[in-house]
Amino acid sequence: MAINLLETIFIYQKTGIITGFFLFIVLMIAFNTHAEEYYIEENFDHLDSWEPLKFKKIKQFTDYSIIIINPNQSVLKIVSIKSASALLFKRKYDVAKWPVIEWRWKIENILENGDASKKSGDDYPVRIYILFEYDPEKAGFFERTKFEAVKLLYGEYPPFAALNYIWANQNHSQKIIPNAYTSMSMMIVSDFGKKHVGEWKTHRVNVVEDYQKAFGENPPEKASLSVMGDSDNTGGAVTAYIDYIRVGK
């Protein structure tokens, strides 16, 4: 869009027929197009859009902070030392309208005992969660009963399902792995192992398509975004960084 816009302005300038009004209209179209490209464009200048997500049985929490790595770039730093907790983005969104997620991350090390196939190894230097919202109006009787029981206990419904995009500690024969604790949470291996430690890696995925592959059906409409680094099961220590996260079309 940007290249085409600049070429158009250049041509009209050269032919002498561009006007201030025309330029204003073209620039407004470009601005609106960019504004609608992303619903979430998180560059981690601050953490005002996030809230901590802590787990009752976990005593040690992962540390999340904003650091400046050059004059024009801030990133999220995630340090986990025998710990687990997450950051939850405050706004929910419609995954059908905004199905694409793009992010850039890197890690300093892996967890040697990390293994996505085992409860004892269910730790990762970094992961990006998509938490799909439970809809009681679309649930069957037994499913509704189960979720209502959880709500009575904790005060709110748990997520219906989740996709976890992970930097796995080791290679796995499958790209999509059921979580060791629950089959309603699927682990999708985006990166793995030591090969690219210290390197920035960029990913762009379609969560609707990934949900269909993981669960064999269309996802619920509403979802939340979360990030996490954890090392409580393995008892290790790990550091990771996220440069940006974008949710769009």
C-alpha positions in Angstrom: 0.0 0.0 0.0 2.8 2.4 1.0 4.7 1.9 -2.3 1.6 2.3 -4.5 0.6 5.4 -2.6 4.0 7.0 -3.0 4.1 6.1 -6.7 0.7 7.6 -7.2 1.6 10.9 -5.5 4.9 11.0 -7.5 3.1 10.5 -10.8 0.5 13.2 -10.1 3.2 15.6 -9.0 5.2 15.1 -12.2 2.1 15.6 -14.3 1.2 18.8 -12.5 -2.4 17.8 -11.7 -2.1 17.0 -8.0 -3.9 19.3 -5.6 -3.9 19.8 -1.9 -7.3 18.3 -1.6 -6.4 15.2 -3.7 -3.3 14.6 -1.5 -5.4 15.0 1.6 -7.9 12.4 0.4 -5.2 9.9 -0.6 -3.4 10.2 2.7 -6.6 9.8 4.6 -7.3 6.5 2.7 -3.8 5.3 3.5 -4.2 6.1 7.2 -7.5 4.4 7.5 -6.2 1.3 5.6 -3.3 1.0 8.0 -5.5 1.6 11.0 -7.7 -1.3 10.0 -4.8 -3.6 9.3 -4.2 -4.4 13.0 -6.6 -4.7 15.9 -3.6 -5.1 18.3 -0.2 -3.5 17.5 1.8 -4.0 20.7 5.4 -2.6 20.5 6.0 -2.9 24.3 6.6 0.7 25.0 4.9 0.0 28.3 2.7 -2.6 30.0 -0.4 -0.5 30.5 -2.4 -2.8 28.2 -1.5 -5.9 30.1 -2.5 -7.4 33.5 -0.7 -10.1 35.5 -2.1 -13.6 35.4 -1.0 -15.6 38.5 -1.8 -19.1 39.5 -2.9 -20.0 43.0 -0.6 -23.0 43.5 2.5 -21.2 42.2 4.5 -19.3 44.7 7.3 -17.9 42.5 6.2 -15.6 39.6 7.9 -14.9 36.4 9.3 -11.3 36.0 8.1 -9.2 33.1 9.7 -5.8 32.3 10.3 -3.3 29.5 13.9 -2.7 28.5 15.4 -0.4 25.8 17.7 -2.2 23.4 18.5 0.8 21.2 17.2 4.4 21.2 14.2 3.5 19.0 13.3 0.1 20.3 11.8 -1.3 23.5 11.1 -5.0 24.1 9.4 -7.2 26.7 12.0 -9.1 28.8 10.8 -12.3 30.4 12.8 -13.9 33.2 11.7 -17.1 34.7 13.5 -18.8 37.6 11.7 -21.8 39.0 8.6 -19.7 38.3 5.3 -19.4 36.4 2.9 -16.5 35.7 1.7 -14.7 32.6 0.6 -11.4 31.2 -3.0 -11.1 29.8 -3.9 -8.5 27.3 -6.8 -6.5 28.6 -8.9 -6.4 25.4 -10.6 -9.4 23.9 -11.1 -9.6 20.1 -13.0 -11.4 17.3 -10.7 -14.1 15.8 -12.9 -14.4 12.7 -12.3 -10.7 11.9 -8.7 -10.7 13.1 -7.3 -14.2 12.5 -3.6 -13.4 11.9 -0.9 -13.0 14.6 2.6 -11.9 13.9 5.4 -11.6 16.4 9.1 -11.4 16.9 11.0 -13.1 19.8 14.3 -14.5 20.9 15.7 -16.5 23.8 18.9 -16.6 25.8 18.7 -20.3 26.6 16.5 -23.3 26.7 15.4 -25.5 29.6 17.4 -28.8 29.3 14.7 -30.8 31.0 11.9 -29.2 29.1 9.7 -31.7 27.2 6.3 -30.7 25.8 5.0 -34.3 26.0 5.4 -34.6 29.8 3.9 -32.8 32.8 7.4 -32.6 34.3 8.7 -30.9 31.2 5.8 -28.5 30.5 8.0 -25.4 30.7 9.1 -23.0 27.9 11.3 -20.0 27.6 8.5 -18.1 25.9 5.0 -18.8 24.6 2.1 -16.8 23.2 -1.3 -18.0 24.3 -4.6 -17.5 22.4 -7.4 -18.2 24.9 -10.7 -18.9 23.3 -13.8 -17.8 25.3 -16.4 -20.2 26.5 -19.9 -19.4 25.2 -22.7 -20.9 27.4 -25.3 -20.3 24.7 -23.5 -22.7 22.4 -22.7 -25.4 24.9 -24.4 -28.7 25.4 -25.8 -29.8 28.8 -22.8 -31.7 30.2 -20.4 -29.1 28.9 -22.5 -26.3 30.5 -22.7 -28.2 33.8 -18.9 -28.6 33.9 -18.2 -24.9 33.2 -20.8 -23.7 35.6 -19.2 -25.8 38.3 -15.8 -24.1 37.6 -17.5 -20.7 37.7 -19.0 -21.4 41.1 -15.5 -22.3 42.4 -13.5 -19.5 40.8 -16.0 -16.8 40.1 -15.6 -16.9 36.3 -15.6 -19.2 33.4 -12.3 -20.8 32.3 -11.2 -20.5 28.7 -13.0 -23.0 26.4 -9.7 -23.9 24.7 -6.2 -22.5 24.0 -3.5 -22.5 21.4 0.0 -22.1 22.7 2.7 -21.0 20.2 5.9 -22.1 21.9 9.7 -22.1 21.7 10.0 -25.7 22.5 13.1 -26.9 24.3 13.6 -29.8 22.0 12.5 -31.0 18.6 9.2 -33.0 18.4 8.0 -35.2 15.6 4.6 -33.4 15.7 4.2 -29.7 15.2 0.9 -29.6 17.2 1.1 -31.4 20.6 -1.7 -31.8 23.1 -0.8 -30.2 26.4 0.4 -32.7 29.0 -2.3 -31.5 31.4 -5.3 -31.0 29.1 -6.2 -31.8 25.6 -8.2 -28.5 25.3 -4.8 -26.7 25.2 -2.7 -27.4 22.1 1.0 -26.6 21.9 2.2 -25.4 18.5 6.0 -25.6 18.0 7.1 -22.3 16.4 10.8 -22.7 17.2 12.7 -25.3 19.1 16.1 -26.1 20.6 19.4 -24.2 20.8 20.1 -23.6 17.1 18.7 -20.1 17.0 19.4 -19.1 20.6 20.2 -15.4 20.7 18.6 -14.7 17.3 15.4 -12.8 16.6 12.8 -15.0 15.0 9.7 -13.7 13.3 6.4 -15.7 12.9 3.1 -15.0 11.2 0.2 -17.5 11.7 -3.5 -17.8 11.1 -5.0 -18.9 14.4 -8.4 -19.9 12.8 -6.6 -22.3 10.5 -4.4 -23.6 13.3 -7.4 -24.1 15.6 -9.2 -26.1 12.9 -6.0 -28.3 12.5 -5.7 -28.7 16.3 -9.3 -29.3 17.2 -11.1 -30.3 14.0 -13.7 -27.5 14.2 -14.1 -23.7 14.0 -12.9 -21.7 17.0 -15.2 -19.7 19.3 -15.6 -16.1 18.2 -14.0 -14.3 21.1 -10.4 -14.7 22.3 -7.8 -13.2 24.6 -4.1 -12.8 24.1 -1.5 -13.8 26.7 2.3 -14.2 26.9 4.3 -16.4 29.3 7.6 -17.8 30.3 7.7 -20.6 32.9 10.1 -22.9 34.5 8.3 -24.2 37.6 8.1 -27.8 36.5 11.7 -28.2 35.5 13.1 -26.0 38.3 15.3 -24.2 35.7 16.0 -20.6 34.8 15.4 -19.0 31.4 15.3 -15.6 29.7 13.4 -14.5 26.6 12.3 -11.3 24.8 9.4 -10.3 22.6 9.9 -7.4 20.3 6.3 -6.9 19.1 2.9 -8.7 18.7 0.4 -7.8 16.0 -3.1 -9.1 15.6 -4.7 -8.4 12.3 -6.2 -9.6 9.1 
